[in-house]
Amino acid sequence: MEQYRTRTPQHGQRARTSAPGSSRAPIGVPAGAAVTDENGPVYGAAGRTRPVPPIVLALRRLPSPRLTGLGGGLFSAAVMFVLGTLDWVLFDGSPAVYGVLFLPVSAVTALWVRPADLVTAPICVPIAFAVGIVPIAGGVGGFAGQAMAVVTALALHAGWLYAGTLVAGVIATVRRIRMMSRRRRGPKGPKKPGGPAGRL
């Protein structure tokens, strides 16, 4: 009877299955295809492992409107006035609660302003802070007393005002830099045949 030998893989022979954490694409997937799972794309066009952080996926699911400069100012002022009223009703006008709520509003305003009006984001948020602080300022004695209370509150809680303005300024600056870099890396369109280069 004939005996069949089982061949053992020689030393240095490549395995057909990719090890966990390898940068190669799984078996049956073309090298140029993109593989996705529940956490987002894993294999890019070159077959390299590129897991997407969960916070990036969460930010991508958020709405991304594009507000004008005036729209961003009205949005932030209206939101801060509502938050200031809720702070006055629920927390007896706590400046710390109002300041903490001001930071995400500043960030969202800078994220939602359209690229052409990015410079207005750091200008809108201080105005919104002043509008929203009216309910918790606690002024008495008519318009003059209310205005004096607002000025006093702005002076006492200027730290939150500067922090929110800084957040909006940093986000607007980063967006501006990214937009300029994308424009520099963008592919140039093909020349029209009617131009000087297309003439014989």
C-alpha positions as CSV (number, residue, x, y, z in Angstrom):
1,M,0.0,0.0,0.0
2,E,1.1,3.5,-0.8
3,Q,1.7,5.9,2.1
4,Y,0.9,9.5,1.7
5,R,3.1,12.1,3.3
6,T,1.8,15.2,4.8
7,R,3.9,18.2,3.8
8,T,4.7,20.6,6.6
9,P,5.1,24.3,5.7
10,Q,8.7,25.2,5.2
11,H,10.3,27.9,7.3
12,G,9.7,31.3,5.9
13,Q,6.6,30.3,4.0
14,R,3.9,33.0,4.3
15,A,0.6,32.1,5.9
16,R,-2.5,32.6,3.9
17,T,-4.5,34.1,6.8
18,S,-3.6,37.5,8.2
19,A,-2.8,37.7,11.9
20,P,-4.9,39.9,14.2
21,G,-3.8,43.5,14.0
22,S,-2.1,43.0,10.7
23,S,-2.3,45.8,8.1
24,R,-3.2,43.4,5.3
25,A,-6.8,43.1,4.2
26,P,-8.7,39.8,5.0
27,I,-8.9,36.9,2.6
28,G,-11.3,37.5,-0.3
29,V,-11.2,41.3,-0.1
30,P,-9.5,43.1,-2.9
31,A,-6.5,45.2,-2.0
32,G,-8.2,48.5,-3.0
33,A,-11.5,47.8,-1.3
34,A,-12.6,49.4,2.0
35,V,-13.7,47.2,4.8
36,T,-16.1,48.6,7.5
37,D,-17.4,47.2,10.8
38,E,-19.7,48.6,13.5
39,N,-17.0,51.0,14.6
40,G,-16.4,52.5,11.1
41,P,-13.9,51.9,8.3
42,V,-11.0,49.6,9.3
43,Y,-9.1,49.0,6.0
44,G,-8.5,51.9,3.8
45,A,-7.7,52.1,0.1
46,A,-4.1,50.9,0.7
47,G,-5.2,48.1,3.1
48,R,-3.9,49.7,6.2
49,T,-5.6,49.5,9.5
50,R,-7.2,52.9,10.4
51,P,-9.7,52.6,13.2
52,V,-11.9,55.6,13.6
53,P,-12.2,56.9,17.2
54,P,-15.7,56.7,18.7
55,I,-15.8,60.5,19.4
56,V,-15.2,61.2,15.7
57,L,-18.1,58.9,14.8
58,A,-20.3,60.7,17.4
59,L,-19.4,64.1,16.0
60,R,-20.2,62.9,12.4
61,R,-23.7,62.0,13.5
62,L,-24.4,65.5,14.8
63,P,-26.2,68.0,12.5
64,S,-23.9,70.3,10.7
65,P,-25.8,73.4,9.6
66,R,-24.0,76.4,8.1
67,L,-25.0,79.6,9.7
68,T,-24.2,83.1,8.5
69,G,-22.5,85.6,10.8
70,L,-25.8,87.1,11.7
71,G,-27.4,83.7,12.1
72,G,-24.7,82.5,14.4
73,G,-25.1,85.6,16.6
74,L,-28.8,85.2,16.8
75,F,-28.5,81.5,17.6
76,S,-26.0,81.9,20.4
77,A,-27.8,84.9,21.9
78,A,-31.2,83.1,21.9
79,V,-29.7,79.9,23.4
80,M,-27.8,81.7,26.1
81,F,-30.9,83.7,27.0
82,V,-32.9,80.5,27.4
83,L,-30.1,78.9,29.4
84,G,-29.8,82.0,31.6
85,T,-33.6,81.9,32.3
86,L,-33.4,78.2,33.1
87,D,-30.4,78.8,35.4
88,W,-32.4,81.5,37.2
89,V,-35.4,79.3,37.6
90,L,-33.7,76.0,38.5
91,F,-30.4,77.0,40.1
92,D,-31.3,80.5,41.5
93,G,-29.0,82.2,39.0
94,S,-25.8,80.2,39.6
95,P,-22.9,81.9,37.7
96,A,-20.9,78.6,37.6
97,V,-23.7,76.8,35.9
98,Y,-24.2,79.6,33.4
99,G,-20.5,79.7,32.7
100,V,-20.2,75.9,32.2
101,L,-23.2,76.0,29.8
102,F,-21.6,78.9,27.9
103,L,-18.6,76.9,26.8
104,P,-20.4,74.3,24.7
105,V,-22.6,77.0,23.1
106,S,-19.4,78.8,22.1
107,A,-18.0,75.6,20.6
108,V,-21.2,74.8,18.7
109,T,-21.5,78.3,17.3
110,A,-17.9,78.2,16.0
111,L,-18.5,74.8,14.4
112,W,-21.8,75.7,12.8
113,V,-20.8,79.1,11.3
114,R,-20.1,78.8,7.6
115,P,-16.5,79.1,6.4
116,A,-17.0,82.5,4.9
117,D,-18.0,84.0,8.3
118,L,-15.6,82.2,10.6
119,V,-14.2,85.5,11.8
120,T,-17.6,86.4,13.3
121,A,-17.6,83.4,15.8
122,P,-15.3,85.0,18.4
123,I,-17.4,88.2,18.1
124,C,-20.8,86.6,18.5
125,V,-20.2,84.6,21.6
126,P,-19.3,87.5,24.0
127,I,-22.5,89.3,22.9
128,A,-24.5,86.2,23.5
129,F,-22.9,85.9,27.0
130,A,-24.0,89.5,27.8
131,V,-27.5,88.8,26.5
132,G,-27.9,85.6,28.5
133,I,-26.6,87.0,31.7
134,V,-29.5,89.5,32.0
135,P,-31.9,87.1,33.8
136,I,-29.4,86.2,36.4
137,A,-27.8,89.6,36.9
138,G,-30.5,90.6,39.5
139,G,-30.7,94.3,38.8
140,V,-33.5,96.5,40.3
141,G,-34.6,100.0,39.8
142,G,-35.5,100.1,36.1
143,F,-33.3,100.1,33.0
144,A,-30.4,101.9,34.6
145,G,-30.3,99.5,37.5
146,Q,-30.5,96.5,35.2
147,A,-27.8,97.8,33.0
148,M,-25.5,98.4,36.0
149,A,-26.2,94.9,37.2
150,V,-25.3,93.4,33.9
151,V,-22.0,95.4,33.7
152,T,-21.2,94.2,37.3
153,A,-22.0,90.6,36.4
154,L,-19.8,90.8,33.3
155,A,-16.9,92.1,35.4
156,L,-17.3,89.5,38.1
157,H,-17.6,86.6,35.7
158,A,-15.2,87.7,33.0
159,G,-13.2,84.4,33.3
160,W,-16.1,82.4,31.8
161,L,-16.5,85.1,29.1
162,Y,-12.8,84.9,28.1
163,A,-12.8,81.1,28.2
164,G,-15.8,80.8,25.9
165,T,-14.4,83.4,23.5
166,L,-11.1,81.5,23.5
167,V,-12.9,78.2,22.7
168,A,-14.7,79.8,19.8
169,G,-11.5,81.5,18.5
170,V,-9.5,78.3,18.6
171,I,-12.1,76.3,16.8
172,A,-12.6,79.0,14.1
173,T,-8.8,79.2,13.6
174,V,-8.4,75.4,13.3
175,R,-11.3,75.3,10.8
176,R,-9.7,78.2,8.8
177,I,-6.3,76.5,8.7
178,R,-7.8,73.2,7.6
179,M,-9.8,74.9,4.9
180,M,-6.7,76.6,3.5
181,S,-4.7,73.4,3.6
182,R,-7.5,71.6,1.7
183,R,-7.5,74.3,-0.9
184,R,-3.7,74.0,-1.4
185,R,-3.9,70.2,-1.7
186,G,-6.9,70.3,-4.0
187,P,-6.5,68.9,-7.5
188,K,-6.4,71.4,-10.3
189,G,-9.1,71.1,-12.9
190,P,-8.2,70.2,-16.5
191,K,-7.4,73.0,-18.9
192,K,-10.0,73.9,-21.5
193,P,-9.0,73.0,-25.0
194,G,-9.8,76.5,-26.2
195,G,-7.0,78.0,-24.1
196,P,-3.5,78.9,-25.1
197,A,-2.2,75.5,-24.3
198,G,-4.9,73.7,-26.4
199,R,-4.2,75.7,-29.6
200,L,-2.1,74.1,-32.3
